[in-house]
């Protein structure tokens, strides 16, 4: 879990400098296996109502910064119990 926490901390400091592979590691750890993978996109299902998914995609070897921010927001929401 230490490496995951390091990646999350680095992502909070600079969302534009997160590799896609690192973001995949974080998402796999926090959200489980993606419901779609094998293309440039990976889609993770979330346990709450509304728009229950996180979609990430590769941009070169980096993850897109706005998607990194969405992942961080979803992790925060999970840690807080889905906003209950």
Beta strands, then each sheet from edge to edge (+ up, - down):
strand 1: 41-45
strand 2: 53-59
strand 3: 62-63
sheet 1: 1+ 2- 3+
end
